[in-house]
Amino acid sequence: MTEAPQRIVIRSSGSAPWESDVEIVERKGIGHPDTMCDALAEEFSRALCEFYLERFGTILHHNVDKALLRGGSASAHFGGGEVLEPIDVYLAGRAVTQVGDIRVPVEQLAIDSARSWLETHLHALDPVRHVRIHCLVRPGSVALSTLFGRRDDEVPLANDTSFGVGFAPLSALEQFTLRLEQELDSPDFIREHPSHGEDVKIMAVRAGPRLSVTLARAFVAAHVPTLSAYASEKQALETMVRRAAATLPGEAEIRVNAADSLDGSDIYLTVTGTSAESGDDGEVGRGNRANGLITPFRPMSLEALAGKNPVNHVGKLYNIAARRIAEQVVSEVTNVVAADCQLVSRIGAPITRPEFASVSVRTTDDLAKIRPRVEEIVGECLVELPKLWRRVLDGAERLY
């Protein structure tokens, strides 16, 4: 039997997002500077967790969710180019740095985890020559470190007063945007098209019957020998996007690298496949939300999940749990076609006992009829929170 939150509200929602006249969906790909910051912060947290588990048998207090990317300087030209000034990545936060006589190699873990991710995910970037990693971690506060170790009947206590949100299902436009980026940044696609960098941003807008998709894609200069080759690659990408958008209702207007100049003097050509080399900077939490999308017409949290510890930081756990609750309500409760969930924590309370939980449903049934099952799902998801850290470490939960 699961214990209910302090307060839980089940209510009816209005029209489903896909019934609205307007919808906006954005996705930043894995090579976008903001996504890179999320990924490097999360990889750093995982590296710390694995070290703590191996050496001490448990995960210790840490939150390394503050990362900043300062773009470098590069000169790209058809057939090649060079990075003139490396990208600087600053990984900051708090962590246990020593236990007794055992020192935690925090800086080395930060550097190694970052370089490993960059090497795996950005095929044209050299993680040693093109990127400098700076570790700015200090020990955590005594109060939060002590709170991290406290338990209430084996349940961790919330590290923060925060809230998480989630919704389900994804609309057709949301699914399209997510799938398109996943295909464009998939290892198979990049192997077949090395001229494509992993930095992609997709903005999809539906206004009535009209659909607009604007896509920015960095191309890798070493694999683009001429302006005509660039134009050919760009046209092929536009055709691919148009074909994918044909599954959606309405007429689609497709724009690829819309800022390119007509004479080719200013085009999206890079040395490394990411705008971080010269054109853009990045920061944790400025990109995709927990479901991988940026959706201003949906409920969203500004919380950055990446880099927060997976044991008791509700800024991470509640956003995952809220999404799972919404998905489970839609899949398991009869006649519910859409749901969103909000969970609010109180610092120092058991993570399984949020201060407040709200579930809004789009349904043809009477709320009184479905309320018991919805409340049961909320309780089932909350009681699993103390085990969620393992799924996070295994990469089984989407975070950005």
N, C-alpha and C positions, 0 to 999 in steps of 0.2 A: 504494500500500500504506500503510495507516494504522498508526501505532505504538500498541501497547496500553498501557493504564495500568500503573502499577507492580504493582498487584494487581487482579484481577477475579474476582468470585465469582458464579456462576450457581447458583441454588438454587430448590427447590420452595417454593411458598407454600401456606398453608392454604386454607380455604374462601374463595370470592370474597365481597366485602362484601355483595352482594345476597342471599347465602345465609345471612347472619347473622340472628339474631332481632331485633337492634336496629340502627338506623342514625340518625345525626344529621347534618343538613346545614344550614348557615347561609350566607346571602348578604346583604351590605350593598350597597345601591344607590348610584348615583353621587352622590346628594345627601346621603348619610350623612357626618357629619364626618370619620370615619376614611378613607373612600374619597376624600373631597375632599383630604385631606392627601396621600394616595398620588398622586392625579392632579396636584396642584400641584407636588409635588416632582419628578415625572417630566417634566412640561412644562418646568420650570426646567432640568432636565438636558438636555432636547432643545434648548432655546433656546441653552444654552451650547455644545452640540455644533455646532449650525448656525453660530453665530458663529465658533467656532474654525475650522471647516472653510472658511468663507468668507474669513476674514482671514488664516489661517495655513496652510491646506491640510491640516490634520490635527486630530483631536480631542486636546485637551490634558487633563491630569489634573484631575479634579474628582470629588467625591462630595457631593451635596446631598440626602442621604437622611434628614435630620433636619428634620422639619416638625411644628409644633404649632399647633393651632387652639384659640383661646380663644373660647368662645361669647359672643355679644353679649347684648343685652337687648331684648325686643320686647313690644309689646302688640297682640294680635290680637283682633278682634271680628267678628261676622258682617258681611260686606260690606266689610271693610277692616282697618286697623290701621296701626301705625308701628313702625319700628325705633328704639329709644331709644338704644342703644349699639351701635356697629358690631361685627361679628365681627373678631377680630384673628388674622391668619395670620402665623406666624413661620417663615421659610424659612432654615435654617441648614445649614452644612457647610463644605467646603473647595473651593477652585477656584483655578486660575491667573487672577490678576487683572490681570497686565501682562506684556507681552512686548516687551522693548526700550523704545521710546518709545510703544508702542501700549497704551492702557489698555482693558481689557475692561469694558464697562458692566454689571457684574454686577447692581447694584441695579435698573437699568432693565429688564434682561432678566427678573429675578425678577418685577417688578411687571407688566410687559406680558404675560408668558406666563400669569401667574395670572389677570389680568383677562380675557384672551382666553378661557381655558378656562371661567371662571365665566359669562361672557356667553353662551357657546355651549351650556352644559349645564344652567343653572339659570334657567328662564324668568321667574321672579317675583323674582329677586334682582338688584339693581343693584350691579355689581362695584365701582363708585366710591363710592356713598353708603353701602352696607351692609357693606363690607369694607375693612379696613386691612391692607396688606401690609407686613411688616417683613423686610428682608433682613439676615441676621446672618452672612454668609459671610466667612470669612477665608482667606488663602492657605494652601495645603496644606503639609505637612511636606516638608522637603528630601528625606528618604529615600524617601517614597512617590512624590513627584513624579519623582525620578530613576528609581525602579523602573518607573514608568509608561512611561517612554521606552525602557527596555531591551527587547531582543528576543532570542529564541533561534531562529535560522533563520527570522526574520520573524514569529515567534509571540510575542505579548505574554506577559509573566510575571504570574502570579497576584498580585493586589493584597492578598489576605487568605488566611488559613487558615479555611476555612468548608466548608459542605456544602450540597448541593441535593438535593431529592427530587421525584419525580413518579410518577404512576400512571395507568393506563388499563385499561379504558375507564371513563367515568363511569357510575355506576349509574342506573337509571331515576329514582330520587328526586333524585340529583344533577343530572341533566339537567333534570328538572322545575323545580327550584329556580332554576337558572341561566336557563332560558328564561323563566320567569315574571317575574323581575326585568328581564330584557332587554326584554320586551314592555312592562311597566309604565313603564319609563324611556325607551322609544324615542321619538324626536322625533315620529313620527306619532301615537302614543298621547297624548302631552302636548299636541299641537296640538288634538286632538279633545276632550281633557279637561283644560282649563287649570285646573280646580279641584284637580287632583292636583299635589302637589309631587314633586320628584325624590328626596326622602329616603324610602327604603323599606328595611325590614329583614325578611327572611323566615327563619323557623326551622321546618324540617320535621323531624319525628320519626316514625320507623316502629318500632313495638314489636309484633312478631308480625303479626297481620292488621290492626292498627289504625294509622291514619295521622293525625297531628295537624299542622296547618299554622297557625302564628301569624304574622300579618303586621301590621307597623306602617307606616302611610302618612301622611305629613304632607299636610294639605289647605291650599289657599291661600285665605285669608279673603276676598280681594277677589272671588272667584268663588263664594262660599258665602254667600248672603244671609240664610238662616234656619237654625234647628235642623232643620226638616223637610228642607231641601235637603241638609244634612250627612248626615242619616240616610239619605236616598235615595241619595246618592253612595256612602256606606259600604255599603249593602245591595247596590248594583250591583257594587261591587268584590268583595264576598263571593261573589256569584253567579258572577262571572268566575273567581275562584280555585277555587271548587267545580267548575266546569265543567272547568277545566284539570286538577284533581286526579282527575277521573273516569277519566283515562287510566291511572291507577295502580291496582294491585290493592288490594283491601281497602277498608274503610269509612273515610271521611275526616271529621275534625272540623276545621272552619275557624273561625278567630277573626281578626277584623280590628279593629285598635285596641282591644285587649282592656282597656286601662286607662281607657277612657272611662267617665265617670260616667253613670248611668242618666238623671239629670235634665238632662244636657247642660251642667252647670256647669263641667265639666273635660273637654274634648275635644281631639283632636289637630288644632288649628287654628293656622296660622302665617301670617305676613306674606310670607315669602320662599320657602316650600316646603321648608325644611330646619330641623331641630332645632338647627342651629348658631346660629340667631338668638337662642336663649334657653335651650334645654333641655339642650344637650349640647356637649361638647368633642371634639377629635379629635387623632389622632397617627398618623404614618406607621408602618406595620407592624402595626397593631392590628386590621386588617380582613381582607379576603379574601387568600387565598394566591395563588400564581402562576396557578392555573387558575380563579380567580374565585370560589372557594368556601372555606368554613371547615368542615373535615371531621375531627372529633376521633377517628373510628374508622379513619382512614387515616393513612399516614405523612405528616408535615408538617414543614416547617422554620419556625422563628420569624424567619427572615431577612426583612428588608424589601427588596424588589426596587426599588421606586420611588426614583428620584433617584440611584442608583448609576451610575457611568459604565459604558457598554456595551462598553468595549474590553477591560478586564482585571479588572473586579470580579467574581470568581467567585460572590459572593453573589447576583448577578443572573444571570450566564451559566449557572451550573450548575443552577439551578432550572428555567430554560427548557430546557436540554439534557436534564435527567433526565426531564422530562415528554415531550419529543419522543422520547426513547429508548423509554420505556414505550409510547407510542402506536404507534411503528413496529414494535416487537416484536409487539404484539397484531395489527396489521394485516397483517404480512408473514410471521410464523412460523406455520406450520400447527399447528392444535390448541392454540394458546395463547389462552386466553379472558380472562386478566387478567395484568397485570404491574405491578410497581413498581420504581423505580430510585433508588439513592442514589449520589451522587458526592461525594468528599471531596478538597479541594484542599490544597496546601501553598504558603504564600506564597513567592514567588520562583521557583517552578517554572513551566514553560510551561503555559498554560491548557489545552492539548490533552493534557496528561499528568497527570491527577488522581492523587493518592496512592493512592486506592482507589475501585473501582467495584463496585457490587453490583446485580444484577438478580434479582428473585424472580418466578417465573412460575407461573401456575396452568395446568397442561397434563395431557393424557392420554398424552403421549409420554414416552419415556425422555429424561432430561436430556442424556445423551451425544449423542443424535441431533440435538437442536436447539442445543446449545452453540455450534458453530462459527458458525451464522448469527446468534445473539444477540450473540456477541462481535464479529462483523463490523459489526452495526448500531451497537454502542457506539462502535467505532472511526470509523465513517462520521460519526456525529453529532459526535464530539469534533473531528475534523479540520476541521469547518465552523465551529467556534467563532470563529476570527479574522474571519470574515465576518458574524457574527451582529449586530454593531452596526448594520448598515444596516437590517436588518429591524426592529430595536428603534426606530430613528429614524423609520421609515416607519409605525410603529404596527401592524406585522403580527404582533406577539407579545403575547398577553395577559399582563399583569403584576399585575393586582389585580381 
